Amino acid sequence: MWLKNTKPAAYFRAYLKRFVSTKSCQTQNAVRDVRDFDSRRSTNKKLTQSYYHGTSLQPLLGNTIGQMFDKTVEKFPDREAYVFCEDGDRATFSQFQQEVDQLAEGLISRGLTKGDRLGIWAPNIREWLITQLAAAQIGLILVCLNTAYQGPETEYVLRKAGCKAVVMVDEFRTENFYDTMTRLIPELPHAKPGELQSERLPELKDVFVVSKSKKSFRGTTTFEELLYSTGEGARNQVNHNKSTLQFDEPACLQFTSGTTGRPKGVTMNHHALVNNAFLIGQFMNYSEPSRICNPWPLFHSGGVTVTSLVNVVWGVSVVYPSRGYNSTAILKAVQEEKCDTLYGTPPMVIDILAHPELKNYDLSSLRKGLFGATSCPEEVMRQAISKLNLKQLTVAYGLTETGPLVTQTPFDDPLERKVTTVGKVYPHTEMKIVDFKGNIVPVNTPGEICIRGYSVMMGYWGEEEETEDVIEPSRWFHSGDLGTMDERGYVRIVGRLKDVIMRGGENVYPAEIEYFLHTHPKIQDAQIISVPDERLGEEVCAWIKLRAGETMSAGEVKDFCKDQIAYFKIPRYIKFVDDYPMTASGKVLKYVMREQAKNEYKFYAT
């Protein structure tokens, strides 16, 4: 059982009591009714409490990912499914299906069975998509690993999820993934493929390597060999798994850090992912043919659902400019592939707008834009419309734990509303904003955002207590975000209970970095806070208290972090202190620290 009859974590309530003011925020005057889904358009009734239930005449879908994929292939067999510009890979939906079916048979032939966890550790490549769909077809649970993970993080996730096999690239950018894996698993180079016996990762039996080189990776099987490891018995088993798989069964684990300082596996089922992808496509009007330019990493919730599963559910074509983020590659992809939709985070858009060769690219095919992950300044939105031709621009809000998207602004909303709000809640989803006692607050009053509906996660993998802290017995999910809701149901994000640092679309959790820094013998204590940054939204700042008699430089701290935690978690600003500002009861006042750091580094919130 994921849940017990417990209430949300006490620290949520305590923090809200300190943070939330009952003073109402300034309201926005009533404006024209907004085009919305189906029956939602017919009401002008104003809210008095911060509760909204998104309704729709369209029922939820009762299909697995694999079933939706097969339906789409049947409808659009000759339509281009994907383009990976850097590697020169492209395929129609019928070709895509052939690759997926072959890999599904290959995975079955290697002894993987329904419910087994299959890791994927790779950037944006064709093999990522094929693996995701093949796993979904036969009931494997896909475990998404961030390409920025270093050895300790990779080991923790593989062990926590209990991965039986992993698909990975040989190298990406400056990292050699195979070398990292052999350091974690010294037995790998000496193992027979498929018969790995690892002391540190006892459940891991198979490693499959994607490589463009002709190098040999001892103890592993190449992805292409796996792709063609088929047979009649495997084919029959694939068909059996597809026909018996239920949409309420888990489809993937997406790891996100938390206040415990360790990543947690957000468990999502087929039902949540398929329907979230359907609603996103409905909102983006993907009933018409579209070509999406997607720079988001596939391991991110935006890549898993907003990109690849929207691709599967709606039959739109997706163009991946490069393996990793590259603003030049994005512009080139839009021009050469005639993309009409651009996904991105505000930092990505800021980079594109500042590109020295922007005027030399033909972006006339662009019409739609979807921005998420961090707040977007009004001027950036205006420039995106005028310089990138994104006449239909929308912003969205969500969390990994909620599918991810739960609110979005309609295309025809006024720009001011797009800038100041994240839209209304999606259909088939409820949202309320509560005070520290769990009571719904009046409109325009800050409180914690809570979400209930089809897209809320099943729970954190193997973390019953952590799950109980954020999901009530009534299935309300406590987001940890502070927000307000106006009379028409539009939501504004005003803060974050969990002190999550949102750095350029990546969520950075202070407790995880603090946990790591505490392992250094010279460090007595460490507190991580955010510092506003014009391009990335926020940067990571560390206040470090050393042990008596010790000395240390900022360079030493960064060197200690290098190759141990992801680059985006390494503090950019480091300050050595003797004490922290604290309450009388001994709690660190991080908001005081943030104000001091903001003034010290002369940064201003955007």
Steps between C-alpha positions, in 0.01 A plus 500: 500500500629845409303687760380488858252720686749772583500875455752706297841557649504725804772720359270601214245630747760671717665670205169620362406644839814715497499582131143547390341834563123518514517836333348476155714567196402776261246362253474533128180650363261268324581468132337318212424134543784278379464231236527173685417132476145404405253577780751713691426787260140535608545636853577853612442424865762654725670296769505603864723216622830379355362176357456416133394181324589478132213344305470367146254322274788277388534195729834368614664239278524141618805393300858402570789679331545207263135497398508872424817454297346223288192716432715793391711284270183367340378857437830655383731221376685719252523815710845583633518408869841626606808682376829500692699767321843440656504129418307524174234254616139528384209259461133485411253365754491160329882482505497614863255222588721239333798615710293496820363151435848366422643642821208369706574151371871551571432601860274198552765273351748626761276388784329828591146446621199717583568724800880491465673838512698606192734797540565747219809722533536697180451845342252579222556216254276271297579207728344684797161515329516141377588379850219701661235359266635143503499497880142633503385231255606209721434645846855587605543801728731756340746666740617839370855602594625857465803520268665738748507230769841403630595159636345522849170636368482236228571221746234623742227520235579161344506336841190679631297406194642149491579522129545162333650656187613838374529657155772766487719692259872440506575870549339841492678833498793466742363196685588140422200302621660161448802597712263626770311172493817291526607701804162426658509138386858366482354163402351636174802462265542138610132401484320306230230728352172435676662321792643791697557433870558832676562540870392865506207460258387140550177530297672637188562219250529665158660815357419610144722763338410749226814601316586658166856372527633152429647466849446188705330534837575183691218342696231682304276452197471764231160658445492382140565140608216530749274646232537189288486241780156379391322168475156343474480436875590860581245628247223297658594626846496861378149453362387341827642786709340762277159338520502454879666824615264733692512879481519534879834318511823700543677618185802694623702637790624857474742584777470833675680608815328589825551636846663175609798582281454190283329464161149352511344295222173656389288205384263579213255260340388475138167665575654819638756540223267422210228738617739781587651470152150500350395816684823680414444420134140613520610830652773545235252415222701204372197367314665681211840373374787657692878483516639562849854617564592351838821591685381354834689188613300182460577387855318808632124486564460753218681263269317187613144632483479843337722386214532127433155394620327794332680373190354151560146607591447770238720388212690827480858505372775587748837645403789466746765762408794341682590241761534774761385859518650721227338830398659500153372149436148610600498786249641277228242229572206743484624635168589172329213287635234774476385460860180681597525444877787579737534357851735647756579655833544876545884467522500314169287769340724773642802329341323469165393866503858604580649279228736713283374337178129505584410728208669264253254215569161460337253444785189584300360146546463551877152570638471339844711503813479313831716629786531341840729411795574855620323838499527695178557880506251707303766650273623153404144400409457810286827438318412134445182611327661772289840348420420127497158533340328316787158657459336218696702492821408319820655440842437197719547381858547153636719262693657162431256361758198625303555361158643776458274782376197613702440858385554689176408836348286491185654633178263795484550621856624859533879521530472649849313193620756267338779682680339528842319164521552138401142459381212287625508140613463228234178303445440200727722666760426682824712766661463668835715741697513441874631659816724330757198320648401356163199732460420648160583871495296780339591604146814711459640369828838322504514138607635161402390366162336157523405285201270201460415300193596236248857628455619494862782248543445156646766586757874514558658165416578312819437813711171447680569761768612761246185432300279540806661837566370646173183302413201499731274194534250696289768513225571872523864554405680777691729668248711701743444802273338818622244662273183701468184445296287785371122522452518329160725218610828637366801400707811696595811342650638710786754280673616149587467329833779256435756767406554334165749695289381517139817540298435526129227236494678261737365461850781520756418386851713658775480205739663269246803730458518561875497124554795463262706791637469358850715207385808725466721467809563875524135604485300522819177626350368622166187687401393535138292794381405660170630822348295667223653479152383689193553214254451179700239632743698388805854390583630285783673664797667316789560636849758276661610472861842330538620287785717674761851571372423408137547720195352452157460689174199524268705319236549204733126475555429499126776245435348277770161519326634438149430149367300422816180699448340636183652823369180700553507415872853633557479835687597797289531726806675385817522689827681385815324604820537453874125493569162504328205729577272286716173509691488474877411133461811432293357497146706653219336806344563433133289790382732736688799332338345536155444871547858550617637297211288686246635833622855372526511365146296790363242283327138592457200274458353494152 
